[in-house]
Amino acid sequence: MTKKYKKLILSIVLDIIGIIPIPFIDVIWAPLSGYIMTKMYKGKQGKMAAIFSFIEEALPFLDVIPTFTIMWFYSYVINKEEVKEIISS
């Protein structure tokens, strides 16, 4: 299994952890998810995703958004297509 797909599995697991409905866990999980996001995804996109992840986890009822998986999809599917277009030009 490649590093890319290991990161996908980790992203799905982290999104599932963020959905767990335990009272007050968001106080701990929100900053932790932002930190983990910056470590998994580097650069400006990682920082922006970390801010979004923090806000999404801190606000009630937004926990169902799969932030880590969306960022994986952006990094390995959408961003990859943009690189191909630049190279072929």
Jmol script that loads the backbone (N, CA, C; Angstrom):
load data "model"
ATOM      1  N   MET A   1       0.854  -1.177   0.000  1.00  0.00           N
ATOM      2  CA  MET A   1       0.000   0.000   0.000  1.00  0.00           C
ATOM      3  C   MET A   1       0.898   1.236   0.000  1.00  0.00           C
ATOM      4  N   THR A   2       0.609   2.159  -0.879  1.00  0.00           N
ATOM      5  CA  THR A   2       1.439   3.356  -0.988  1.00  0.00           C
ATOM      6  C   THR A   2       1.142   4.339   0.140  1.00  0.00           C
ATOM      7  N   LYS A   3       2.070   5.282   0.314  1.00  0.00           N
ATOM      8  CA  LYS A   3       1.930   6.311   1.339  1.00  0.00           C
ATOM      9  C   LYS A   3       0.648   7.118   1.129  1.00  0.00           C
ATOM     10  N   LYS A   4       0.318   7.330  -0.133  1.00  0.00           N
ATOM     11  CA  LYS A   4      -0.880   8.097  -0.484  1.00  0.00           C
ATOM     12  C   LYS A   4      -2.138   7.440   0.092  1.00  0.00           C
ATOM     13  N   TYR A   5      -2.260   6.127  -0.047  1.00  0.00           N
ATOM     14  CA  TYR A   5      -3.462   5.441   0.429  1.00  0.00           C
ATOM     15  C   TYR A   5      -3.447   5.227   1.938  1.00  0.00           C
ATOM     16  N   LYS A   6      -2.276   5.167   2.532  1.00  0.00           N
ATOM     17  CA  LYS A   6      -2.195   5.129   3.994  1.00  0.00           C
ATOM     18  C   LYS A   6      -2.709   6.444   4.570  1.00  0.00           C
ATOM     19  N   LYS A   7      -2.369   7.542   3.892  1.00  0.00           N
ATOM     20  CA  LYS A   7      -2.849   8.846   4.325  1.00  0.00           C
ATOM     21  C   LYS A   7      -4.364   8.953   4.154  1.00  0.00           C
ATOM     22  N   LEU A   8      -4.912   8.328   3.131  1.00  0.00           N
ATOM     23  CA  LEU A   8      -6.367   8.312   2.944  1.00  0.00           C
ATOM     24  C   LEU A   8      -7.043   7.568   4.090  1.00  0.00           C
ATOM     25  N   ILE A   9      -6.507   6.410   4.451  1.00  0.00           N
ATOM     26  CA  ILE A   9      -7.089   5.631   5.550  1.00  0.00           C
ATOM     27  C   ILE A   9      -7.008   6.423   6.852  1.00  0.00           C
ATOM     28  N   LEU A  10      -5.863   7.045   7.118  1.00  0.00           N
ATOM     29  CA  LEU A  10      -5.713   7.866   8.320  1.00  0.00           C
ATOM     30  C   LEU A  10      -6.705   9.030   8.299  1.00  0.00           C
ATOM     31  N   SER A  11      -6.906   9.639   7.140  1.00  0.00           N
ATOM     32  CA  SER A  11      -7.855  10.749   7.019  1.00  0.00           C
ATOM     33  C   SER A  11      -9.270  10.299   7.357  1.00  0.00           C
ATOM     34  N   ILE A  12      -9.661   9.141   6.870  1.00  0.00           N
ATOM     35  CA  ILE A  12     -11.000   8.614   7.154  1.00  0.00           C
ATOM     36  C   ILE A  12     -11.148   8.326   8.645  1.00  0.00           C
ATOM     37  N   VAL A  13     -10.128   7.733   9.247  1.00  0.00           N
ATOM     38  CA  VAL A  13     -10.163   7.440  10.692  1.00  0.00           C
ATOM     39  C   VAL A  13     -10.279   8.731  11.499  1.00  0.00           C
ATOM     40  N   LEU A  14      -9.503   9.739  11.132  1.00  0.00           N
ATOM     41  CA  LEU A  14      -9.563  11.017  11.853  1.00  0.00           C
ATOM     42  C   LEU A  14     -10.925  11.694  11.685  1.00  0.00           C
ATOM     43  N   ASP A  15     -11.527  11.577  10.519  1.00  0.00           N
ATOM     44  CA  ASP A  15     -12.877  12.129  10.322  1.00  0.00           C
ATOM     45  C   ASP A  15     -13.895  11.391  11.183  1.00  0.00           C
ATOM     46  N   ILE A  16     -13.738  10.085  11.324  1.00  0.00           N
ATOM     47  CA  ILE A  16     -14.647   9.308  12.171  1.00  0.00           C
ATOM     48  C   ILE A  16     -14.492   9.720  13.631  1.00  0.00           C
ATOM     49  N   ILE A  17     -13.256   9.921  14.069  1.00  0.00           N
ATOM     50  CA  ILE A  17     -13.023  10.382  15.443  1.00  0.00           C
ATOM     51  C   ILE A  17     -13.716  11.715  15.670  1.00  0.00           C
ATOM     52  N   GLY A  18     -13.673  12.603  14.693  1.00  0.00           N
ATOM     53  CA  GLY A  18     -14.298  13.915  14.824  1.00  0.00           C
ATOM     54  C   GLY A  18     -15.812  13.869  14.903  1.00  0.00           C
ATOM     55  N   ILE A  19     -16.411  12.782  14.451  1.00  0.00           N
ATOM     56  CA  ILE A  19     -17.870  12.655  14.464  1.00  0.00           C
ATOM     57  C   ILE A  19     -18.393  12.122  15.802  1.00  0.00           C
ATOM     58  N   ILE A  20     -17.537  11.480  16.574  1.00  0.00           N
ATOM     59  CA  ILE A  20     -17.964  10.849  17.837  1.00  0.00           C
ATOM     60  C   ILE A  20     -18.649  11.885  18.726  1.00  0.00           C
ATOM     61  N   PRO A  21     -19.905  11.603  19.114  1.00  0.00           N
ATOM     62  CA  PRO A  21     -20.689  12.587  19.876  1.00  0.00           C
ATOM     63  C   PRO A  21     -20.464  12.505  21.398  1.00  0.00           C
ATOM     64  N   ILE A  22     -19.266  12.804  21.847  1.00  0.00           N
ATOM     65  CA  ILE A  22     -18.975  12.840  23.280  1.00  0.00           C
ATOM     66  C   ILE A  22     -18.942  14.308  23.697  1.00  0.00           C
ATOM     67  N   PRO A  23     -19.749  14.662  24.704  1.00  0.00           N
ATOM     68  CA  PRO A  23     -19.804  16.069  25.124  1.00  0.00           C
ATOM     69  C   PRO A  23     -18.422  16.602  25.502  1.00  0.00           C
ATOM     70  N   PHE A  24     -18.151  17.801  25.111  1.00  0.00           N
ATOM     71  CA  PHE A  24     -16.932  18.549  25.432  1.00  0.00           C
ATOM     72  C   PHE A  24     -15.656  18.001  24.781  1.00  0.00           C
ATOM     73  N   ILE A  25     -15.752  16.953  23.987  1.00  0.00           N
ATOM     74  CA  ILE A  25     -14.551  16.444  23.320  1.00  0.00           C
ATOM     75  C   ILE A  25     -14.062  17.422  22.249  1.00  0.00           C
ATOM     76  N   ASP A  26     -14.963  18.239  21.731  1.00  0.00           N
ATOM     77  CA  ASP A  26     -14.574  19.211  20.703  1.00  0.00           C
ATOM     78  C   ASP A  26     -13.575  20.230  21.234  1.00  0.00           C
ATOM     79  N   VAL A  27     -13.601  20.495  22.531  1.00  0.00           N
ATOM     80  CA  VAL A  27     -12.660  21.430  23.138  1.00  0.00           C
ATOM     81  C   VAL A  27     -11.230  20.920  22.976  1.00  0.00           C
ATOM     82  N   ILE A  28     -11.064  19.619  23.043  1.00  0.00           N
ATOM     83  CA  ILE A  28      -9.743  19.006  22.869  1.00  0.00           C
ATOM     84  C   ILE A  28      -9.485  18.695  21.396  1.00  0.00           C
ATOM     85  N   TRP A  29     -10.499  18.168  20.715  1.00  0.00           N
ATOM     86  CA  TRP A  29     -10.304  17.688  19.345  1.00  0.00           C
ATOM     87  C   TRP A  29     -10.110  18.817  18.332  1.00  0.00           C
ATOM     88  N   ALA A  30     -10.771  19.947  18.507  1.00  0.00           N
ATOM     89  CA  ALA A  30     -10.678  21.037  17.524  1.00  0.00           C
ATOM     90  C   ALA A  30      -9.227  21.510  17.330  1.00  0.00           C
ATOM     91  N   PRO A  31      -8.513  21.894  18.387  1.00  0.00           N
ATOM     92  CA  PRO A  31      -7.125  22.316  18.151  1.00  0.00           C
ATOM     93  C   PRO A  31      -6.214  21.166  17.726  1.00  0.00           C
ATOM     94  N   LEU A  32      -6.490  19.968  18.241  1.00  0.00           N
ATOM     95  CA  LEU A  32      -5.688  18.811  17.868  1.00  0.00           C
ATOM     96  C   LEU A  32      -5.856  18.476  16.387  1.00  0.00           C
ATOM     97  N   SER A  33      -7.077  18.558  15.883  1.00  0.00           N
ATOM     98  CA  SER A  33      -7.301  18.272  14.455  1.00  0.00           C
ATOM     99  C   SER A  33      -6.608  19.302  13.572  1.00  0.00           C
ATOM    100  N   GLY A  34      -6.608  20.558  13.996  1.00  0.00           N
ATOM    101  CA  GLY A  34      -5.892  21.583  13.243  1.00  0.00           C
ATOM    102  C   GLY A  34      -4.398  21.310  13.208  1.00  0.00           C
ATOM    103  N   TYR A  35      -3.849  20.920  14.334  1.00  0.00           N
ATOM    104  CA  TYR A  35      -2.420  20.595  14.403  1.00  0.00           C
ATOM    105  C   TYR A  35      -2.082  19.399  13.514  1.00  0.00           C
ATOM    106  N   ILE A  36      -2.880  18.350  13.604  1.00  0.00           N
ATOM    107  CA  ILE A  36      -2.644  17.152  12.790  1.00  0.00           C
ATOM    108  C   ILE A  36      -2.736  17.491  11.305  1.00  0.00           C
ATOM    109  N   MET A  37      -3.675  18.342  10.947  1.00  0.00           N
ATOM    110  CA  MET A  37      -3.834  18.733   9.546  1.00  0.00           C
ATOM    111  C   MET A  37      -2.566  19.413   9.029  1.00  0.00           C
ATOM    112  N   THR A  38      -1.942  20.282   9.842  1.00  0.00           N
ATOM    113  CA  THR A  38      -0.725  20.954   9.389  1.00  0.00           C
ATOM    114  C   THR A  38       0.434  19.976   9.242  1.00  0.00           C
ATOM    115  N   LYS A  39       0.425  18.907  10.007  1.00  0.00           N
ATOM    116  CA  LYS A  39       1.491  17.907   9.906  1.00  0.00           C
ATOM    117  C   LYS A  39       1.282  16.970   8.713  1.00  0.00           C
ATOM    118  N   MET A  40       0.029  16.691   8.385  1.00  0.00           N
ATOM    119  CA  MET A  40      -0.268  15.794   7.258  1.00  0.00           C
ATOM    120  C   MET A  40      -0.131  16.491   5.914  1.00  0.00           C
ATOM    121  N   TYR A  41      -0.509  17.758   5.857  1.00  0.00           N
ATOM    122  CA  TYR A  41      -0.518  18.502   4.595  1.00  0.00           C
ATOM    123  C   TYR A  41       0.270  19.790   4.786  1.00  0.00           C
ATOM    124  N   LYS A  42       1.371  19.896   4.116  1.00  0.00           N
ATOM    125  CA  LYS A  42       2.285  21.032   4.272  1.00  0.00           C
ATOM    126  C   LYS A  42       1.863  22.221   3.410  1.00  0.00           C
ATOM    127  N   GLY A  43       2.484  23.340   3.678  1.00  0.00           N
ATOM    128  CA  GLY A  43       2.291  24.528   2.860  1.00  0.00           C
ATOM    129  C   GLY A  43       1.040  25.316   3.194  1.00  0.00           C
ATOM    130  N   LYS A  44       0.743  26.241   2.304  1.00  0.00           N
ATOM    131  CA  LYS A  44      -0.400  27.144   2.478  1.00  0.00           C
ATOM    132  C   LYS A  44      -1.720  26.372   2.531  1.00  0.00           C
ATOM    133  N   GLN A  45      -1.874  25.354   1.667  1.00  0.00           N
ATOM    134  CA  GLN A  45      -3.110  24.571   1.657  1.00  0.00           C
ATOM    135  C   GLN A  45      -3.311  23.853   2.988  1.00  0.00           C
ATOM    136  N   GLY A  46      -2.238  23.325   3.568  1.00  0.00           N
ATOM    137  CA  GLY A  46      -2.324  22.648   4.857  1.00  0.00           C
ATOM    138  C   GLY A  46      -2.724  23.589   5.977  1.00  0.00           C
ATOM    139  N   LYS A  47      -2.190  24.804   5.937  1.00  0.00           N
ATOM    140  CA  LYS A  47      -2.539  25.800   6.962  1.00  0.00           C
ATOM    141  C   LYS A  47      -4.002  26.222   6.839  1.00  0.00           C
ATOM    142  N   MET A  48      -4.444  26.426   5.611  1.00  0.00           N
ATOM    143  CA  MET A  48      -5.850  26.804   5.397  1.00  0.00           C
ATOM    144  C   MET A  48      -6.786  25.669   5.829  1.00  0.00           C
ATOM    145  N   ALA A  49      -6.412  24.445   5.497  1.00  0.00           N
ATOM    146  CA  ALA A  49      -7.217  23.292   5.891  1.00  0.00           C
ATOM    147  C   ALA A  49      -7.240  23.151   7.406  1.00  0.00           C
ATOM    148  N   ALA A  50      -6.132  23.467   8.071  1.00  0.00           N
ATOM    149  CA  ALA A  50      -6.074  23.387   9.533  1.00  0.00           C
ATOM    150  C   ALA A  50      -7.021  24.394  10.173  1.00  0.00           C
ATOM    151  N   ILE A  51      -7.068  25.592   9.628  1.00  0.00           N
ATOM    152  CA  ILE A  51      -7.991  26.604  10.150  1.00  0.00           C
ATOM    153  C   ILE A  51      -9.431  26.149   9.949  1.00  0.00           C
ATOM    154  N   PHE A  52      -9.731  25.648   8.760  1.00  0.00           N
ATOM    155  CA  PHE A  52     -11.087  25.164   8.486  1.00  0.00           C
ATOM    156  C   PHE A  52     -11.429  23.985   9.395  1.00  0.00           C
ATOM    157  N   SER A  53     -10.480  23.073   9.592  1.00  0.00           N
ATOM    158  CA  SER A  53     -10.705  21.908  10.451  1.00  0.00           C
ATOM    159  C   SER A  53     -10.982  22.340  11.885  1.00  0.00           C
ATOM    160  N   PHE A  54     -10.221  23.303  12.382  1.00  0.00           N
ATOM    161  CA  PHE A  54     -10.434  23.805  13.734  1.00  0.00           C
ATOM    162  C   PHE A  54     -11.834  24.384  13.895  1.00  0.00           C
ATOM    163  N   ILE A  55     -12.223  25.247  12.966  1.00  0.00           N
ATOM    164  CA  ILE A  55     -13.547  25.883  13.032  1.00  0.00           C
ATOM    165  C   ILE A  55     -14.647  24.835  12.905  1.00  0.00           C
ATOM    166  N   GLU A  56     -14.482  23.916  11.968  1.00  0.00           N
ATOM    167  CA  GLU A  56     -15.500  22.881  11.729  1.00  0.00           C
ATOM    168  C   GLU A  56     -15.688  22.000  12.950  1.00  0.00           C
ATOM    169  N   GLU A  57     -14.620  21.662  13.633  1.00  0.00           N
ATOM    170  CA  GLU A  57     -14.723  20.806  14.822  1.00  0.00           C
ATOM    171  C   GLU A  57     -15.203  21.585  16.042  1.00  0.00           C
ATOM    172  N   ALA A  58     -14.898  22.878  16.109  1.00  0.00           N
ATOM    173  CA  ALA A  58     -15.279  23.678  17.268  1.00  0.00           C
ATOM    174  C   ALA A  58     -16.766  24.060  17.257  1.00  0.00           C
ATOM    175  N   LEU A  59     -17.334  24.222  16.077  1.00  0.00           N
ATOM    176  CA  LEU A  59     -18.738  24.621  15.995  1.00  0.00           C
ATOM    177  C   LEU A  59     -19.644  23.394  16.040  1.00  0.00           C
ATOM    178  N   PRO A  60     -20.743  23.495  16.765  1.00  0.00           N
ATOM    179  CA  PRO A  60     -21.655  22.347  16.847  1.00  0.00           C
ATOM    180  C   PRO A  60     -22.323  22.048  15.504  1.00  0.00           C
ATOM    181  N   PHE A  61     -22.618  20.794  15.289  1.00  0.00           N
ATOM    182  CA  PHE A  61     -23.348  20.271  14.134  1.00  0.00           C
ATOM    183  C   PHE A  61     -22.560  20.282  12.818  1.00  0.00           C
ATOM    184  N   LEU A  62     -21.322  20.741  12.832  1.00  0.00           N
ATOM    185  CA  LEU A  62     -20.513  20.714  11.613  1.00  0.00           C
ATOM    186  C   LEU A  62     -19.541  19.542  11.616  1.00  0.00           C
ATOM    187  N   ASP A  63     -19.556  18.754  12.673  1.00  0.00           N
ATOM    188  CA  ASP A  63     -18.628  17.631  12.811  1.00  0.00           C
ATOM    189  C   ASP A  63     -18.760  16.594  11.708  1.00  0.00           C
ATOM    190  N   VAL A  64     -19.865  16.582  11.020  1.00  0.00           N
ATOM    191  CA  VAL A  64     -20.087  15.565   9.988  1.00  0.00           C
ATOM    192  C   VAL A  64     -19.323  15.856   8.696  1.00  0.00           C
ATOM    193  N   ILE A  65     -18.728  17.033   8.568  1.00  0.00           N
ATOM    194  CA  ILE A  65     -17.958  17.362   7.369  1.00  0.00           C
ATOM    195  C   ILE A  65     -16.626  16.602   7.424  1.00  0.00           C
ATOM    196  N   PRO A  66     -16.322  15.777   6.435  1.00  0.00           N
ATOM    197  CA  PRO A  66     -15.085  14.987   6.449  1.00  0.00           C
ATOM    198  C   PRO A  66     -13.872  15.809   5.972  1.00  0.00           C
ATOM    199  N   THR A  67     -13.421  16.712   6.807  1.00  0.00           N
ATOM    200  CA  THR A  67     -12.379  17.666   6.440  1.00  0.00           C
ATOM    201  C   THR A  67     -11.081  16.998   5.983  1.00  0.00           C
ATOM    202  N   PHE A  68     -10.622  15.987   6.722  1.00  0.00           N
ATOM    203  CA  PHE A  68      -9.366  15.322   6.368  1.00  0.00           C
ATOM    204  C   PHE A  68      -9.484  14.612   5.016  1.00  0.00           C
ATOM    205  N   THR A  69     -10.614  13.956   4.792  1.00  0.00           N
ATOM    206  CA  THR A  69     -10.807  13.243   3.531  1.00  0.00           C
ATOM    207  C   THR A  69     -10.943  14.215   2.365  1.00  0.00           C
ATOM    208  N   ILE A  70     -11.600  15.320   2.583  1.00  0.00           N
ATOM    209  CA  ILE A  70     -11.715  16.346   1.546  1.00  0.00           C
ATOM    210  C   ILE A  70     -10.329  16.884   1.189  1.00  0.00           C
ATOM    211  N   MET A  71      -9.505  17.116   2.203  1.00  0.00           N
ATOM    212  CA  MET A  71      -8.155  17.615   1.943  1.00  0.00           C
ATOM    213  C   MET A  71      -7.321  16.577   1.203  1.00  0.00           C
ATOM    214  N   TRP A  72      -7.479  15.309   1.532  1.00  0.00           N
ATOM    215  CA  TRP A  72      -6.774  14.251   0.804  1.00  0.00           C
ATOM    216  C   TRP A  72      -7.204  14.270  -0.664  1.00  0.00           C
ATOM    217  N   PHE A  73      -8.505  14.345  -0.894  1.00  0.00           N
ATOM    218  CA  PHE A  73      -9.044  14.371  -2.248  1.00  0.00           C
ATOM    219  C   PHE A  73      -8.490  15.571  -3.017  1.00  0.00           C
ATOM    220  N   TYR A  74      -8.463  16.726  -2.367  1.00  0.00           N
ATOM    221  CA  TYR A  74      -7.920  17.926  -3.003  1.00  0.00           C
ATOM    222  C   TYR A  74      -6.443  17.729  -3.350  1.00  0.00           C
ATOM    223  N   SER A  75      -5.682  17.190  -2.394  1.00  0.00           N
ATOM    224  CA  SER A  75      -4.231  17.057  -2.579  1.00  0.00           C
ATOM    225  C   SER A  75      -3.851  16.039  -3.639  1.00  0.00           C
ATOM    226  N   TYR A  76      -4.548  14.911  -3.685  1.00  0.00           N
ATOM    227  CA  TYR A  76      -4.132  13.821  -4.554  1.00  0.00           C
ATOM    228  C   TYR A  76      -4.957  13.649  -5.825  1.00  0.00           C
ATOM    229  N   VAL A  77      -6.104  14.301  -5.911  1.00  0.00           N
ATOM    230  CA  VAL A  77      -6.932  14.171  -7.107  1.00  0.00           C
ATOM    231  C   VAL A  77      -7.017  15.513  -7.838  1.00  0.00           C
ATOM    232  N   ILE A  78      -7.492  16.544  -7.177  1.00  0.00           N
ATOM    233  CA  ILE A  78      -7.697  17.838  -7.832  1.00  0.00           C
ATOM    234  C   ILE A  78      -6.358  18.511  -8.136  1.00  0.00           C
ATOM    235  N   ASN A  79      -5.500  18.628  -7.156  1.00  0.00           N
ATOM    236  CA  ASN A  79      -4.214  19.296  -7.340  1.00  0.00           C
ATOM    237  C   ASN A  79      -3.334  18.549  -8.330  1.00  0.00           C
ATOM    238  N   LYS A  80      -3.431  17.261  -8.374  1.00  0.00           N
ATOM    239  CA  LYS A  80      -2.661  16.443  -9.318  1.00  0.00           C
ATOM    240  C   LYS A  80      -3.045  16.785 -10.756  1.00  0.00           C
ATOM    241  N   GLU A  81      -4.342  17.002 -10.992  1.00  0.00           N
ATOM    242  CA  GLU A  81      -4.801  17.359 -12.339  1.00  0.00           C
ATOM    243  C   GLU A  81      -4.240  18.701 -12.764  1.00  0.00           C
ATOM    244  N   GLU A  82      -4.148  19.657 -11.830  1.00  0.00           N
ATOM    245  CA  GLU A  82      -3.608  20.973 -12.162  1.00  0.00           C
ATOM    246  C   GLU A  82      -2.141  20.858 -12.551  1.00  0.00           C
ATOM    247  N   VAL A  83      -1.388  20.023 -11.866  1.00  0.00           N
ATOM    248  CA  VAL A  83       0.032  19.841 -12.183  1.00  0.00           C
ATOM    249  C   VAL A  83       0.178  19.254 -13.575  1.00  0.00           C
ATOM    250  N   LYS A  84      -0.646  18.270 -13.951  1.00  0.00           N
ATOM    251  CA  LYS A  84      -0.586  17.689 -15.280  1.00  0.00           C
ATOM    252  C   LYS A  84      -0.842  18.728 -16.354  1.00  0.00           C
ATOM    253  N   GLU A  85      -1.799  19.632 -16.110  1.00  0.00           N
ATOM    254  CA  GLU A  85      -2.107  20.661 -17.094  1.00  0.00           C
ATOM    255  C   GLU A  85      -0.933  21.604 -17.278  1.00  0.00           C
ATOM    256  N   ILE A  86      -0.246  21.950 -16.212  1.00  0.00           N
ATOM    257  CA  ILE A  86       0.899  22.871 -16.286  1.00  0.00           C
ATOM    258  C   ILE A  86       2.034  22.207 -17.056  1.00  0.00           C
ATOM    259  N   ILE A  87       2.293  20.950 -16.802  1.00  0.00           N
ATOM    260  CA  ILE A  87       3.385  20.227 -17.460  1.00  0.00           C
ATOM    261  C   ILE A  87       3.117  20.063 -18.955  1.00  0.00           C
ATOM    262  N   SER A  88       1.869  19.786 -19.332  1.00  0.00           N
ATOM    263  CA  SER A  88       1.563  19.544 -20.748  1.00  0.00           C
ATOM    264  C   SER A  88       1.493  20.840 -21.566  1.00  0.00           C
ATOM    265  N   SER A  89       1.455  21.990 -20.913  1.00  0.00           N
ATOM    266  CA  SER A  89       1.393  23.263 -21.638  1.00  0.00           C
ATOM    267  C   SER A  89       2.701  23.656 -22.252  1.00  0.00           C
TER     268      SER A  89
END
end "model"
wireframe off; spacefill off
backbone 0.3
color backbone group
